[in-house]
């Protein structure tokens, strides 16, 4: 049992216009690391629409947004939990995200600060993590064009000096300097980098060792590749499609992750219902490898297992998780196991100690 890995699954629990949520809240699942197979644990928190969950680097706490965006709610929430020895969750507190439809959670590299991005209203919140893991408000960031803004993620640089906010509505990545001692975000000298109109940047990842970064763009199903400057700025060096050339139906891209080796990058497609695989060149630019069906509908967030051997995809609308083996030499994905059934999964978060990615 000691090699079994734990993951927490964020879900939708009710109808939100874009989804018929059928789950009860946050679930645990357990991974057998040799075969990659999964087994169900239990429901560990019954909260509304925990669509994104994040475990702290010390493994002591879990933070989850409650994505409220309709039904008359004034705002969404972020919940803080203590992780018990049996992986159960004890709720510590919940705070308003001061806008609606919070959809992403991140921690800084010290583990002292937690960030929540609201899809509506142009608001990103920063909270200070207390000794017991509960949260208190630290800073509110108001982005430009709040009526059109759709902040979708916050990503911290490895040196903890910069924060990048992907704003789907404004077609921009906003760049902030981060001072962990003061607990403060201030605009970088390069306030933002603009993507092409209608791109819709959603999630963002950094490859610090190579000095590059990548944005998955929801609306035009593309990946933008950036060169990261010494001052934290971003320069666009490539744009590449996340879809096959012959696919002409409706699609919206969702998530993006680098393989731990840095050799491969993967993105998810809702509509084409696939994972796109890319080879990462020595200059950080991408070459398309292939597209792999998830045998499910509406793949949202996905996760590469802690050992880097398996890739797990949350298929929101087919109520299951796809399990892929990753070829460590080629980056190819092979599906050897049937999809694992689970109600309305949208986020997969493995417990990874001392790792805030």
Secondary structure by P-SEA (a helix, b strand, c coil): cccbbbbbbbbbcccccccccccccbbbbbbcccccbbbbbccccccccccbbbbcccccbbbbbcccccccccccbbbbbbbccccbbbbcccccccccccccccccccccbbbbbbcccbbbbbbbbccccccccccccccccccccccccccccccccbbbbbbcccccbbbbbbbcccccccccccccccccccccccbbbbcccccbbbbbbcccbbbbbbbbcccbbbbbcccccccccccccbbbbbbccccccccbbbbbbccccbbbbbbbccccbbbbcccccccccccccccccccccbbbbbbccccbbbbbbbcccccbbbbcccccccccccccccccccccc
